[in-house]
Amino acid sequence: MRAALLLLSLATGQTPTKWEQLFFPFPIVGAPPQLEQQVQIFDSFFEGTQGLGDEPQAELAVIAAPHLGLVLTVPFQVGWQGQPTGFQDLSLLVQWLAAGSLKLDDMVSAGVESTFPAGAPGLTMGDFYEGLFVYGAQRFFHRLIFEGNVTGLLPVVHGSSARQVDAAALVSVLVTPLRAAFPVYLQVEADSFTYLDGTTALPPLATAAPYEVLDVAPELFLGPFPTFVSDGTRLAAGVSFNVLGDATHLHTYTLTAAFDIPNPYGY
């Protein structure tokens, strides 16, 4: 999920005509509330006290039915100076677009998250996890955005694996004109990871549960902006500076490419 850091949902730039077309920035943990049908390829380079790492990631998002989406994420990591190399755990989201308002500029979605222990040692939780999530977003004055999400994950196979509750909050401000070709956002994200019990699937520095990690990071985000490839291909970039909690990801630099896939629902 760390690979999702700083990703902004790469919207078409068109003025929405219904609330299902609203787009919001990506939080660090989880996904924004809107549905998307596209392929995203993104890469995040991070540095911290535990070494250096590069995290390429592929994501396929499909709108399977009105208000119902599927998101498959396949992450990888190349590590140096103590960081491991290999695949990370796969994840699949089944996301239901629950409610929204074009007038109020907000949206809520909920669903089920599944993770699969496909990761290499040091990059996996070592268990199948299932859980529920809720995502919400509210935008004011077309510039100020508040987002939040909560996810609860339960181990499926091993009783010794820790139960988890993850929460994220994002405050984002658009500082360029609304129709700028190269939009710039200033953001602050806060993430909480709570491990309720268990003796395995704990973070690297934890020796026992319960255990909680709180991360806070100011960010600069550029984009999304169109490319010469096609109207449905866009790029975005960002940088994050962790000021509390996560010493492994003190600085993170992200580049994203999104490729739209047409869908019959118009969003």
C-alpha positions in Angstrom: 0.0 0.0 0.0 2.9 2.3 0.5 3.3 2.3 -3.3 0.1 4.2 -3.5 1.8 7.1 -1.7 1.0 10.6 -3.3 -1.0 9.2 -6.2 -3.7 11.5 -7.4 -6.6 10.0 -9.2 -5.9 10.9 -12.8 -9.2 12.4 -13.9 -10.1 13.4 -17.4 -10.1 17.1 -16.5 -13.7 17.5 -17.8 -16.4 19.1 -15.7 -18.5 16.4 -14.1 -22.2 16.3 -14.9 -23.1 13.8 -12.2 -21.7 12.9 -8.8 -20.3 9.6 -9.9 -17.8 11.5 -12.1 -16.2 13.3 -9.1 -12.5 12.7 -8.5 -10.4 13.1 -5.4 -6.7 12.7 -4.5 -5.3 9.4 -3.4 -4.6 8.9 0.3 -1.4 7.0 1.3 -3.4 4.0 2.6 -6.2 2.5 0.5 -7.8 4.3 -2.4 -10.0 7.4 -3.1 -13.8 6.9 -3.0 -14.4 7.2 -6.7 -14.5 4.3 -9.2 -12.0 4.2 -12.1 -11.4 2.1 -15.2 -7.8 2.3 -16.2 -4.3 0.8 -15.9 -1.9 2.7 -13.7 1.9 2.2 -13.7 3.6 4.0 -10.9 7.0 4.0 -9.3 8.0 5.3 -5.9 11.6 5.7 -4.7 12.1 6.1 -1.0 15.0 6.6 1.4 15.3 6.3 5.2 17.1 4.8 8.1 16.6 1.2 6.9 18.1 1.8 3.4 16.8 2.7 0.0 14.0 1.1 -2.1 12.3 1.5 -5.4 8.6 0.3 -5.7 7.2 -0.2 -9.2 3.6 -1.1 -9.1 0.9 -2.0 -11.6 -2.8 -1.5 -10.9 -5.8 -2.6 -13.0 -9.1 -0.9 -12.1 -12.3 -2.1 -13.7 -15.9 -0.9 -13.4 -17.8 -4.2 -13.4 -21.3 -2.8 -12.9 -22.9 0.5 -12.1 -21.4 1.7 -8.8 -19.3 -1.5 -8.5 -15.5 -1.6 -9.2 -12.6 -4.0 -8.8 -9.0 -2.9 -8.2 -6.1 -5.4 -8.5 -2.7 -4.2 -7.3 0.6 -6.0 -8.0 3.5 -4.3 -6.2 7.3 -5.0 -6.4 10.3 -3.7 -4.6 14.0 -3.3 -5.4 16.0 -2.7 -2.3 19.5 -1.5 -1.4 21.5 -1.0 1.9 19.4 -3.5 3.8 16.0 -3.2 2.1 14.7 -6.5 0.6 13.9 -7.2 -3.1 10.9 -9.0 -4.4 7.2 -9.0 -4.9 5.0 -7.6 -2.2 1.5 -9.0 -1.2 -1.2 -8.7 -3.9 -4.4 -6.9 -3.0 -7.9 -6.9 -4.5 -10.5 -4.3 -3.7 -14.3 -4.8 -4.3 -15.6 -1.3 -4.1 -19.2 -0.1 -3.9 -19.9 3.6 -4.8 -22.4 4.2 -2.0 -23.4 7.9 -2.1 -22.3 11.3 -3.3 -23.5 14.8 -4.3 -22.4 17.0 -7.2 -23.8 20.1 -5.4 -22.0 19.4 -2.1 -18.9 18.0 -3.9 -18.5 14.8 -1.8 -18.6 11.1 -2.1 -18.5 7.9 0.0 -17.7 4.3 -1.0 -17.3 1.1 0.9 -16.3 -2.5 0.2 -14.1 -5.5 0.9 -10.3 -5.8 0.7 -8.4 -9.0 0.2 -4.6 -9.5 0.4 -2.7 -12.5 -0.8 0.7 -13.5 0.7 2.7 -13.4 -2.5 5.5 -11.3 -1.2 9.1 -12.1 -0.6 10.5 -12.4 3.0 10.5 -9.0 4.6 7.8 -7.8 2.1 4.8 -10.0 3.2 2.4 -10.2 6.1 2.6 -14.0 5.6 -1.2 -14.6 5.7 -4.4 -14.1 3.7 -6.3 -11.1 5.0 -9.9 -10.1 4.6 -11.5 -6.9 5.7 -14.0 -4.1 5.3 -13.2 -0.5 4.3 -15.0 2.9 4.1 -13.7 5.9 2.1 -15.0 9.4 2.1 -14.1 12.8 0.6 -15.4 16.3 0.8 -14.2 19.3 -1.3 -14.8 23.0 -0.5 -14.5 25.9 -2.9 -13.1 23.6 -5.6 -9.7 23.8 -3.8 -9.8 22.5 -0.3 -10.2 18.7 0.1 -10.6 16.5 3.1 -10.4 12.7 2.9 -10.5 9.8 5.3 -10.6 6.1 5.2 -10.7 3.2 7.7 -9.9 -0.4 6.9 -10.1 -3.4 9.3 -8.2 -6.6 8.3 -8.5 -10.1 9.8 -6.1 -13.0 9.2 -7.7 -15.9 7.4 -5.3 -18.9 7.9 -3.0 -18.3 10.9 -4.5 -17.4 14.2 -1.1 -16.0 15.3 -1.3 -13.2 12.7 -2.2 -9.8 14.0 -5.6 -8.2 13.4 -5.2 -4.7 12.0 -7.1 -1.4 11.8 -5.6 1.1 9.4 -6.9 4.7 9.1 -5.7 7.6 6.9 -6.6 11.3 6.6 -5.6 13.7 3.9 -5.9 17.5 3.6 -5.1 18.8 0.1 -5.1 22.4 -1.3 -5.0 23.3 -5.0 -2.6 26.3 -5.2 -2.8 26.9 -9.0 -5.7 28.2 -11.0 -8.6 25.8 -11.5 -8.0 25.3 -15.2 -4.2 25.3 -15.0 -2.5 22.8 -17.4 -0.1 21.8 -14.6 -2.0 21.8 -11.3 0.0 21.9 -8.1 -1.3 20.6 -4.7 0.1 21.1 -1.2 -1.0 18.2 1.0 -0.6 16.8 4.5 -1.4 13.1 5.2 -1.6 11.3 8.5 -1.8 7.5 8.8 -2.4 5.2 11.7 -1.7 1.4 11.8 -3.0 -0.4 14.8 -2.0 -4.1 15.4 -4.5 -5.4 18.0 -3.0 -8.7 18.8 -0.9 -11.6 17.4 2.7 -12.5 17.4 3.3 -12.5 13.6 2.5 -10.0 10.7 3.8 -7.2 12.9 5.8 -4.2 11.7 9.7 -4.6 11.7 10.2 -2.7 15.0 7.3 -4.3 16.9 8.1 -7.0 19.4 4.6 -7.6 20.7 1.0 -6.5 20.2 -1.0 -4.3 20.7 1.2 -1.9 18.7 0.5 1.3 16.9 2.3 3.4 14.3 1.4 7.0 13.4 2.9 8.6 10.3 2.6 12.3 9.3 3.9 13.6 6.0 3.6 17.0 4.2 3.6 16.6 0.4 4.0 18.5 -2.9 2.0 17.0 -5.8 2.2 18.0 -9.5 -0.5 16.9 -11.9 -2.2 15.1 -13.4 -1.4 16.6 -16.8 -2.0 15.3 -20.4 0.7 13.8 -22.6 1.3 13.6 -26.3 0.6 9.9 -26.3 -3.3 10.2 -26.2 -6.1 12.1 -24.6 -6.5 9.3 -22.1 -2.9 9.1 -21.0 -1.7 11.3 -18.2 1.3 11.8 -15.9 1.7 12.9 -12.3 4.5 13.3 -9.8 5.0 14.0 -6.1 7.4 14.2 -3.2 6.7 13.4 0.5 8.7 14.3 3.6 7.8 12.2 6.7 8.0 14.2 9.9 6.6 11.7 12.3 6.6 7.9 12.7 7.9 6.2 9.6 11.7 6.5 9.5 11.9 3.9 6.7 10.2 6.3 4.3 11.7 9.7 5.3 11.6 10.9 1.7 9.5 9.5 -1.1 9.4 10.5 -4.8 6.7 9.2 -7.0 5.9 9.2 -10.8 2.6 7.9 -12.2 1.3 7.1 -15.7 -2.4 6.3 -16.2 -4.0 4.9 -19.2 -7.8 5.2 -19.5 -10.0 2.2 -20.5 -13.5 3.3 -21.8 -16.4 2.2 -19.7 -20.1 2.2 -20.6 -21.1 4.1 -17.4 -19.5 7.4 -18.2 -17.3 7.7 -15.1 
